[in-house]
Amino acid sequence: MPNFLDHSRLILKRSPLAIALVSVGLNLGMPLVLAQSLETVENITLFNRAEASYQIEENGPAANITSNQVILGSGNPPPPPPPIDPFGRILGCAGEPLDNYSGFLVGLYEADGPLQTEIGALLTLDPLTGSVPLPPGVVNVNEENANPFDLGITETLGDPDFRGQFNFFLQPGQINVGTVYILVIRPPLGSFLDERRIQIRITAVAPNSFTYVANALDGLPLSLDNPTLMSQEITVPRAETSALVIFTTAVISVCQNEAIAIQKTADRATVEPGGIAVYRLGIRNHSTTTLENVEVRDRLPLGFRLIEDSVQGIIGENPAILETQVNGRDITFTFQEPLPGGTPPENNPLARIVYAVEITPDALRGDGRNIAFVEGDRQDNNFTVRDGPAVYNVGIRNGLISDLGTIIGRVFEDKNFDGEQQYGEPGIPNAVVFMENGNRIVTDENGLFSVANVLPGWHTGVLDLTSVPGYAPAPNKKFIAEDRTYSRTVRLEPGGMARMNFAVTPLIPGEDE
């Protein structure tokens, strides 16, 4: 027979009009009431939990058992549990308070979309009635429980430690398994800081705690101490003095989502075996801090060979030292000095890499596609920032005997809607046309453009309407296929020429088109 050790515990809440003495014992698992109330009881709440330990045989393992908590009450029902409060603080890239929080908004939204990663409706929060218990040292800066909350209010609280803090009070009914919210930190217009979005997914709810997973939807880490932490599971106790903390550190940093950018161009659109092509890489620091250990990885097309003596590095207007490593078609350029950064990021100098390649006969078997990536380390928080791929396509022609052709065209204002340019219909300068391979073409001062050394076959060009502000594709009364369209398809014969015209018309004020 197992021996049970009585570890029953009793918590008794009494009203001013009633005094009760209640004791609970445990004998072979059966509770026994030894004494009860001496006076008329109006409101008594009993919390009962039993603990026992036993041992099987003389040298067997010991086991401990704890029962579930039983709550017995009389009179009025107990008050509902207090709201649960997610609180935190907004800091800069390196964990420093921002100079000014005016205009920063922090909002809690319902999640939408098939993956629940899109912003839905703004979460409705009930106004607070009376004071709500908070953990020691925590102050409610959102007294009206506003959503979204304006961080500029914290500038007026008088205590520097409150600057950038925020909190929301959620009712217990808003904490359910499967519920997903999105926390949005929105900087003011014109700020060099980017918006942050963090998904909060509740995965478990227990009587005394609940668990949720925080996922960064913007690609930035969740912790300043761990630059690779993009998702985190957190369990939070649900007591009267506990709060829902969005992160274990309760700190969210706002920074630049795209701290570095890379672009790649070349001095020609097509090459032939035996020729030389010059590539240019542009690296822009979009952050407010210096970038260290900046490394560019470049993969040349098949049949392209680097001329190592041609490599040059420039930061702003000053030469920069580069370390170059070649491994077959893969080239790695490493800047030996950091890329400067500051406020505003638009004033950061452009870093450039220029190099030449020799075209070998193997290039005829390749696609002429060049790919480059860049990465570096932020000096303020040691986060690694990346960008890419930057892609540039070069056409490969056979050489002296070629079947390549030419595409010519123009972008003009069509006044009579016939698709042809007549006298008095001006060309549109600096209009941009994109070809199907990604090549970008810009018209001259008369709206004309041409592309030489184009492979025969079907080709498509698309007019970039953002390059012709105030204009829209013109209707065509003679050729319905070109009626109000901004793309053109032509068939180029071997060694031939094809025309690709784009007719536009001024937008009429008040029209949506």
Secondary structure, DSSP 8 states (H G I E B T S, - for coil): --------EEEEE--TT------EEEETTEEEE----SS--S--EEEEE-EEEEESTTTS-EEEEE---EEEE-SS-------B--EEEEE-TTS---S--TT-EEEEEEEETTTT-EEEEE-------S-----TT---S-TT--SSEEGGGGGGSS-GGGTTEEE--B-GGG--TT-EEEEEEE--TT-SS--EEEEEEEEEE-SSEEEEEEEESSS--S-SS-TT--EEEEEEE-STT---BSSSS-EEE---S--EEEEEEES-SEE-TT-EEEEEEEEEE-SSS-EEEEEEEEE--TTEEEEEEEEEEEETTEEE-EEEEEETTEEEEEESS-B---SSGGGS-EEEEEEEEEE-GGGGGS--EEEEEEEEEETTT--EEEEEEEEEE-EE--SSS---EEEEEEEEE-SSSSSS--TT--B-TT-EEEETTS-EEE--TTSEEEEEEE-SEEEEEEEEGGGSTTEEE---SS-GGGTT-SEEEEEE-TT-EEEEEEEEEE--TT---
